[in-house]
């Protein structure tokens, strides 16, 4: 049994978007506090403003430090207390700064071991200078001891009940994608994906489909040679490392024919190649998707939707995707505990060496009894 409830950090996201509305709706049912202890990184004043607009009375337990969080309460860490202008539905530098401060404070607290998993509310990228997504930002700003902070690589995975899509490149202009992929990068991302499928999602021997970059898989070089020069060699290299990777598959037929159902994961080359079919398939099946950042010690998830400025302040935003993001983060945390536990105390060797190397204590096979 767990000694205490899992502590789930939740950033408030863009203060002009739907972050607070979704948070309010998550905790409408107090029974959810029996599953985990929330630690929300935000502003009491901004929360009260959104509450008035939406008709909610936030029942937050206001604290200054995550170390003061209490089980059974909706803990809100005050990241700033000054007045902030709220312009619902509009990206503004003030809203971007508020979102960034929440992320930075959460990352600092994670380094201190003050929570277990992180769930991020959506952010408008153009409101934060140089921000190209949570995965890249967290990978660059995750401050851990040097031994744990070497060669960190984050990987975005889109997760639903029946579909998992990882992105080799994310938030890269389409014209720059061919130069952004390489055999080494595909191999590195696929290995992170493979390990996450095993450790985070407990799939013992995952099968990964690798998508082609060009239409019709390049048509043997007529429509592009990336499949021949980069992607196929990467798949061959993965196979040599005992990773079941197959392809490259043209994305249109692969998703149109439902071939994705034959695989545990799909590795897409760029943002829209993965995001578009994922959102289309999950919306048709009413399956609420989640974003997962893999490859880092920190477990981070997020709802699949964005800031939804068009719905801000209207009370129409659904909270299912955020709820699933919280549950997914908790599941990954538990899966890692179960996966890592046997590796913490490996079986001892069958012999140990004394000072004299010629003398070894061995386990002898017992003699068979004849009956």
C-alpha positions as CSV (number, residue, x, y, z in Angstrom):
1,X,0.0,0.0,0.0
2,X,1.1,3.6,-0.6
3,X,2.1,5.4,2.6
4,X,0.5,8.6,1.4
5,X,-1.7,9.7,-1.5
6,X,0.1,10.5,-4.8
7,X,0.7,14.3,-5.0
8,X,-0.4,15.7,-8.4
9,X,0.9,19.1,-9.3
10,X,-1.4,21.1,-11.7
11,X,-0.3,24.3,-13.4
12,X,-3.0,26.9,-14.1
13,X,-2.0,27.5,-17.7
14,X,-2.9,30.6,-19.7
15,X,-4.9,32.8,-17.4
16,X,-7.0,34.0,-20.4
17,X,-8.0,30.5,-21.4
18,X,-9.9,27.6,-20.0
19,X,-7.4,26.3,-17.4
20,X,-9.3,27.4,-14.3
21,X,-12.7,26.4,-15.7
22,X,-11.4,22.8,-16.2
23,X,-9.8,22.8,-12.8
24,X,-13.0,23.9,-11.2
25,X,-15.0,21.2,-12.9
26,X,-12.4,18.5,-12.0
27,X,-13.0,19.1,-8.3
28,X,-16.8,19.5,-8.4
29,X,-17.0,16.0,-7.1
30,X,-15.1,16.0,-3.7
31,X,-14.7,12.2,-4.0
32,X,-11.8,12.7,-6.4
33,X,-9.7,13.9,-3.4
34,X,-9.7,10.3,-2.2
35,X,-7.6,9.3,-5.2
36,X,-4.8,11.9,-4.9
37,X,-3.7,15.1,-3.3
38,X,-3.8,18.1,-5.8
39,X,-1.3,20.9,-5.6
40,X,-2.3,23.7,-8.0
41,X,0.2,26.3,-9.0
42,X,-1.7,29.6,-9.6
43,X,-3.0,32.8,-8.2
44,X,-5.9,33.1,-5.7
45,X,-7.0,36.4,-7.2
46,X,-7.1,35.0,-10.7
47,X,-9.0,31.9,-9.4
48,X,-11.5,34.2,-7.7
49,X,-12.0,36.2,-11.0
50,X,-12.6,33.1,-13.0
51,X,-14.9,31.8,-10.3
52,X,-17.1,34.9,-10.5
53,X,-17.3,34.7,-14.3
54,X,-18.2,31.1,-14.3
55,X,-20.3,31.0,-11.2
56,X,-18.0,28.9,-9.0
57,X,-16.8,29.5,-5.5
58,X,-13.3,28.1,-5.4
59,X,-12.7,26.0,-2.2
60,X,-8.9,26.2,-2.3
61,X,-6.6,25.8,0.6
62,X,-4.1,28.6,0.0
63,X,-0.5,27.8,0.8
64,X,2.8,29.5,0.0
65,X,4.9,26.3,-0.4
66,X,4.0,22.8,-1.7
67,X,5.5,21.3,1.4
68,X,2.5,22.6,3.3
69,X,0.0,20.7,1.1
70,X,-2.6,18.7,3.0
71,X,-4.4,15.5,2.0
72,X,-8.1,15.9,1.4
73,X,-7.8,19.5,0.3
74,X,-7.5,21.4,-3.0
75,X,-4.1,23.0,-2.3
76,X,-3.3,26.2,-4.2
77,X,0.3,27.3,-4.2
78,X,0.4,31.1,-4.6
79,X,3.0,31.8,-7.3
80,X,2.1,35.5,-7.3
81,X,-0.4,37.7,-5.5
82,X,-0.3,41.0,-7.5
83,X,-3.1,42.2,-9.6
84,X,-3.1,40.7,-13.1
85,X,-5.2,41.9,-16.0
86,X,-7.4,39.2,-17.4
87,X,-8.6,39.4,-21.0
88,X,-10.6,36.2,-21.6
89,X,-10.1,34.7,-25.0
90,X,-7.0,36.8,-25.9
91,X,-3.3,35.9,-25.8
92,X,-1.4,38.5,-23.8
93,X,2.2,38.8,-22.4
94,X,0.7,39.0,-18.9
95,X,-1.1,35.7,-19.3
96,X,2.0,34.1,-20.8
97,X,4.1,35.3,-17.9
98,X,1.6,33.9,-15.4
99,X,1.7,30.5,-17.1
100,X,5.5,30.5,-17.2
101,X,5.8,31.4,-13.6
102,X,3.6,28.4,-12.7
103,X,5.7,26.0,-14.7
104,X,9.0,27.3,-13.4
105,X,7.8,27.1,-9.8
106,X,6.5,23.6,-10.3
107,X,9.8,22.4,-11.8
108,X,11.8,23.9,-8.9
109,X,9.5,22.1,-6.4
110,X,9.9,18.8,-8.3
111,X,13.6,19.1,-7.9
112,X,12.9,19.3,-4.2
113,X,10.7,16.2,-4.3
114,X,7.6,18.0,-3.2
115,X,5.2,16.2,-5.6
116,X,5.1,13.0,-7.7
117,X,3.6,13.9,-11.1
118,X,2.9,17.1,-13.1
119,X,-0.2,17.9,-15.1
120,X,0.0,21.1,-17.2
121,X,-3.0,23.2,-18.3
122,X,-2.8,24.6,-21.8
123,X,-0.6,27.5,-22.7
124,X,-0.6,29.8,-25.7
125,X,2.8,29.5,-27.2
126,X,2.9,33.0,-28.7
127,X,2.3,34.5,-25.2
128,X,5.7,33.2,-23.9
129,X,8.9,34.3,-25.7
130,X,10.8,31.4,-27.1
131,X,8.3,28.8,-25.8
132,X,7.7,26.0,-28.3
133,X,5.8,23.6,-26.1
134,X,5.9,22.1,-22.6
135,X,8.0,19.1,-23.7
136,X,10.9,21.1,-25.0
137,X,10.6,23.7,-22.2
138,X,10.5,21.1,-19.4
139,X,13.4,19.2,-21.0
140,X,15.5,22.4,-21.0
141,X,14.6,23.7,-17.6
142,X,14.3,20.5,-15.5
143,X,17.0,21.1,-12.9
144,X,18.2,17.8,-11.3
145,X,21.4,16.5,-9.8
146,X,24.1,16.2,-12.5
147,X,24.0,12.4,-12.4
148,X,20.3,12.5,-13.4
149,X,20.5,15.5,-15.7
150,X,22.7,14.2,-18.5
151,X,21.4,13.9,-22.0
152,X,17.7,14.3,-21.1
153,X,15.4,14.0,-24.1
154,X,11.7,14.6,-23.9
155,X,9.3,12.9,-26.3
156,X,5.7,13.9,-26.9
157,X,3.3,10.9,-27.0
158,X,-0.4,11.3,-27.7
159,X,-2.3,8.6,-25.7
160,X,-5.8,7.3,-25.8
161,X,-7.3,3.9,-25.0
162,X,-6.5,2.4,-28.4
163,X,-3.9,4.7,-30.0
164,X,-0.5,6.0,-29.0
165,X,1.4,8.3,-31.4
166,X,4.9,9.7,-30.7
167,X,6.3,12.6,-32.7
168,X,9.9,12.7,-34.0
169,X,9.6,16.4,-34.5
170,X,7.1,18.7,-32.7
171,X,6.2,22.3,-33.3
172,X,8.6,22.5,-36.3
173,X,7.6,24.4,-39.5
174,X,6.7,22.0,-42.3
175,X,9.3,23.3,-44.6
176,X,12.0,22.6,-41.9
177,X,10.9,19.0,-41.2
178,X,13.1,17.2,-43.8
179,X,16.2,18.9,-42.3
180,X,15.0,18.2,-38.7
181,X,14.9,14.4,-39.1
182,X,17.9,12.1,-39.3
183,X,18.5,8.4,-38.9
184,X,20.0,9.0,-35.4
185,X,17.1,11.2,-34.3
186,X,14.5,8.6,-35.4
187,X,16.4,5.9,-33.6
188,X,16.7,7.9,-30.4
189,X,13.0,8.9,-30.4
190,X,12.0,5.3,-31.1
191,X,14.1,4.0,-28.3
192,X,12.5,6.5,-25.8
193,X,9.1,5.5,-27.2
194,X,9.8,1.8,-26.8
195,X,11.0,2.2,-23.3
196,X,8.0,4.3,-22.3
197,X,5.6,1.8,-23.8
198,X,7.3,-0.9,-21.6
199,X,7.9,1.0,-18.4
200,X,5.1,3.6,-18.4
201,X,2.3,1.7,-20.1
202,X,3.4,-1.9,-19.3
203,X,3.4,-3.3,-22.8
204,X,5.9,-6.2,-22.6
205,X,7.1,-6.4,-26.2
206,X,5.7,-3.4,-28.1
207,X,5.3,-3.3,-31.8
208,X,6.0,0.2,-33.3
209,X,4.9,1.4,-36.7
210,X,7.1,4.1,-38.3
211,X,5.4,6.5,-40.7
212,X,6.9,7.7,-44.0
213,X,7.6,11.3,-44.5
214,X,6.6,11.7,-48.1
215,X,3.3,10.9,-49.9
216,X,3.0,7.2,-50.9
217,X,6.2,6.5,-49.0
218,X,8.3,8.5,-51.5
219,X,7.5,6.2,-54.5
220,X,11.0,4.7,-54.5
221,X,12.6,8.2,-54.5
222,X,10.3,9.9,-57.0
223,X,8.5,11.9,-54.4
224,X,11.5,12.1,-52.0
225,X,14.3,10.0,-50.8
226,X,14.0,10.3,-47.0
227,X,12.4,6.9,-46.7
228,X,15.3,5.2,-48.5
229,X,18.1,7.3,-47.1
230,X,17.0,7.9,-43.5
231,X,13.8,6.1,-42.3
232,X,14.5,2.5,-43.6
233,X,18.1,2.5,-42.3
234,X,16.7,3.7,-38.9
235,X,14.2,0.9,-38.8
236,X,16.9,-1.6,-39.7
237,X,19.1,-0.2,-36.9
238,X,16.2,-0.5,-34.4
239,X,15.7,-4.1,-35.4
240,X,19.3,-4.8,-34.8
241,X,18.7,-3.6,-31.2
242,X,15.8,-6.0,-30.8
243,X,13.1,-3.3,-31.1
244,X,10.1,-4.3,-33.2
245,X,9.8,-1.4,-35.6
246,X,8.1,-1.7,-38.9
247,X,7.5,0.5,-42.0
248,X,7.7,3.1,-43.3
249,X,4.0,3.3,-43.9
250,X,2.3,6.1,-45.9
251,X,0.2,7.9,-43.3
252,X,-3.0,8.2,-45.4
253,X,-3.5,4.5,-46.0
254,X,-2.1,3.5,-42.6
255,X,-4.8,5.5,-40.8
256,X,-7.5,5.2,-43.5
257,X,-7.4,1.4,-43.4
258,X,-7.2,1.2,-39.7
259,X,-3.8,-0.4,-39.7
260,X,-2.8,1.4,-36.6
261,X,-4.9,-1.1,-34.6
262,X,-2.2,-3.8,-35.3
263,X,0.5,-1.8,-33.4
264,X,1.1,-0.7,-29.8
265,X,2.6,2.6,-30.9
266,X,3.0,4.8,-34.0
267,X,6.0,7.0,-34.7
268,X,5.1,10.1,-36.8
269,X,7.6,12.3,-38.4
270,X,6.0,15.7,-37.7
271,X,3.3,17.5,-35.7
272,X,0.2,17.3,-38.0
273,X,1.1,13.8,-39.3
274,X,0.5,12.6,-35.8
275,X,-1.9,15.2,-34.2
276,X,-4.5,15.3,-37.0
277,X,-5.3,11.5,-37.2
278,X,-5.1,11.3,-33.4
279,X,-7.7,14.0,-32.8
280,X,-9.9,12.7,-35.6
281,X,-9.9,9.2,-34.4
282,X,-10.4,10.1,-30.7
283,X,-13.2,12.6,-31.5
284,X,-15.1,10.0,-33.5
285,X,-14.8,7.4,-30.8
286,X,-15.5,10.0,-28.1
287,X,-12.2,8.8,-26.5
288,X,-10.5,11.7,-24.6
289,X,-6.9,11.9,-25.5
290,X,-3.9,12.9,-23.4
291,X,-0.4,14.3,-24.0
292,X,2.4,12.5,-22.2
293,X,6.0,13.6,-22.0
294,X,8.2,10.6,-22.0
295,X,12.0,10.2,-21.6
296,X,12.3,12.3,-18.4
297,X,12.4,11.4,-14.7
298,X,9.5,13.8,-14.3
299,X,6.1,12.3,-15.3
300,X,4.2,15.0,-17.1
301,X,0.8,14.8,-18.8
302,X,-1.7,17.3,-20.2
303,X,-5.1,17.4,-21.8
304,X,-5.0,17.0,-25.6
305,X,-6.9,20.2,-26.1
306,X,-5.4,23.7,-26.3
307,X,-6.2,27.0,-24.6
308,X,-9.6,27.1,-26.4
309,X,-9.8,30.9,-26.3
310,X,-13.1,30.7,-28.2
311,X,-14.7,29.0,-25.2
312,X,-13.0,31.0,-22.4
313,X,-15.3,32.2,-19.7
314,X,-18.4,30.6,-21.2
315,X,-18.7,27.6,-19.0
316,X,-18.9,25.2,-22.0
317,X,-15.5,23.5,-21.7
318,X,-15.5,19.8,-20.8
319,X,-13.1,18.5,-18.2
320,X,-12.8,14.9,-19.4
321,X,-9.4,15.3,-21.1
322,X,-7.9,16.9,-18.1
323,X,-9.4,14.2,-15.8
324,X,-7.9,11.6,-18.1
325,X,-4.5,13.4,-18.0
326,X,-4.6,13.2,-14.2
327,X,-5.5,9.5,-14.2
328,X,-2.8,8.8,-16.9
329,X,-0.1,10.5,-14.8
330,X,-1.1,8.4,-11.7
331,X,-1.1,5.2,-13.8
332,X,2.3,5.9,-15.1
333,X,3.6,6.7,-11.6
334,X,2.3,3.3,-10.4
335,X,3.6,1.5,-13.5
336,X,7.1,2.8,-13.0
337,X,7.0,1.8,-9.3
338,X,6.0,-1.8,-10.3
339,X,8.5,-1.9,-13.3
340,X,11.4,-0.6,-11.3
341,X,10.9,-2.6,-8.1
342,X,12.4,-5.9,-9.3
343,X,15.4,-4.0,-10.7
344,X,16.2,-2.4,-7.4
345,X,17.5,-5.7,-5.9
346,X,18.8,-7.9,-8.6
347,X,19.4,-11.6,-7.9
348,X,22.9,-12.2,-6.5
349,X,25.5,-14.0,-8.6
350,X,25.8,-17.7,-8.3
351,X,29.2,-17.4,-6.8
352,X,31.3,-14.8,-4.9
353,X,35.0,-14.4,-5.0
354,X,37.2,-14.5,-2.0
355,X,40.6,-12.9,-1.7
356,X,42.2,-15.9,-3.4
357,X,40.8,-15.9,-6.9
358,X,41.4,-19.6,-7.2
359,X,38.8,-20.3,-4.5
360,X,35.2,-19.8,-5.3
361,X,32.1,-20.9,-3.5
362,X,29.8,-22.4,-6.0
363,X,26.3,-23.8,-5.8
364,X,26.4,-27.5,-6.6
365,X,23.6,-29.2,-8.4
366,X,21.9,-31.7,-6.0
367,X,22.2,-35.3,-6.8
368,X,19.1,-36.9,-8.3
369,X,17.3,-39.3,-6.1
370,X,16.4,-42.6,-7.6
371,X,13.0,-43.9,-6.6
